[in-house]
Amino acid sequence: MAMIDSVLPMLFYIFGIILFIVMTILGIRTIQVLDRTERVIDNIEEKVNTLNGFFNVINKATNSIDLISSKVVGSVIGLIEKIFKRKKEDDFYE
């Protein structure tokens, strides 16, 4: 029994030291992985930000095309309404 009282705490200390060393190594590796991922994310963000100007140009072009097409369609619809309105009025007075 006396041998267990002296050996058991020593085993706990040894396993504790081993666990501390392993956790320290894992912590350092985790920090390194996070630094690498942060660099990759920053690189991706930089590349995406360079495309913002291109997307703004495309957005302005589509907005202007939409405005022009809306005006053309509106004028065509107005012309068609005038044509049919005149025919209905002509038929009404006859």
C-alpha positions in Angstrom: 0.0 0.0 0.0 2.9 2.4 0.8 4.3 1.7 -2.7 1.0 2.7 -4.4 0.9 5.9 -2.3 4.3 7.0 -3.6 4.0 5.6 -7.2 0.5 6.8 -8.0 1.1 10.6 -7.5 4.3 10.3 -9.5 2.4 8.7 -12.4 -0.2 11.5 -12.2 2.6 14.1 -12.4 4.2 12.4 -15.4 0.9 12.1 -17.3 0.1 15.7 -16.4 3.4 16.9 -17.8 2.9 14.8 -20.9 -0.6 16.2 -21.3 0.7 19.8 -20.8 3.4 19.3 -23.5 0.9 17.8 -26.0 -1.6 20.6 -25.4 1.1 23.2 -25.8 2.2 21.7 -29.1 -1.5 21.5 -30.3 -2.0 25.1 -29.3 1.0 26.3 -31.3 -0.1 24.3 -34.3 -3.6 25.7 -34.1 -2.2 29.2 -34.0 -0.1 28.5 -37.1 -3.1 27.1 -39.0 -5.2 30.1 -38.0 -2.4 32.5 -39.2 -2.3 30.7 -42.6 -6.0 30.8 -43.0 -6.1 34.4 -42.1 -3.5 35.1 -44.9 -5.6 33.2 -47.4 -8.8 35.0 -46.4 -7.1 38.4 -46.7 -5.8 37.4 -50.2 -9.2 36.3 -51.3 -10.8 39.5 -49.9 -8.2 41.6 -51.8 -8.9 39.8 -55.0 -12.7 40.2 -54.6 -12.3 44.0 -53.9 -10.4 44.4 -57.1 -13.5 43.1 -59.0 -15.8 45.7 -57.3 -15.1 48.3 -60.0 -15.9 45.8 -62.8 -19.2 44.9 -61.2 -20.1 48.6 -60.7 -19.5 49.2 -64.5 -21.7 46.2 -65.3 -24.4 47.4 -62.9 -24.4 50.9 -64.5 -24.6 49.4 -68.0 -27.5 47.2 -67.1 -29.3 50.0 -65.4 -29.0 52.2 -68.5 -30.1 49.4 -70.8 -33.1 48.8 -68.6 -34.0 52.5 -68.7 -33.8 52.7 -72.4 -35.8 49.5 -72.9 -38.5 50.7 -70.5 -38.8 54.0 -72.4 -39.0 52.2 -75.8 -41.6 49.7 -74.5 -43.6 52.6 -72.9 -43.6 54.5 -76.2 -44.6 51.5 -78.2 -47.4 50.7 -75.8 -48.5 54.3 -75.9 -48.5 54.3 -79.7 -50.6 51.0 -79.8 -53.0 52.5 -77.3 -53.5 55.6 -79.5 -54.1 53.5 -82.6 -56.7 51.3 -80.9 -58.3 54.3 -79.1 -58.8 56.1 -82.5 -60.4 53.0 -84.1 -62.8 52.7 -81.2 -63.7 56.3 -81.3 -64.2 56.1 -85.1 -66.5 53.1 -84.7 -68.5 54.8 -82.0 -69.3 57.9 -84.1 -70.3 56.0 -87.2 
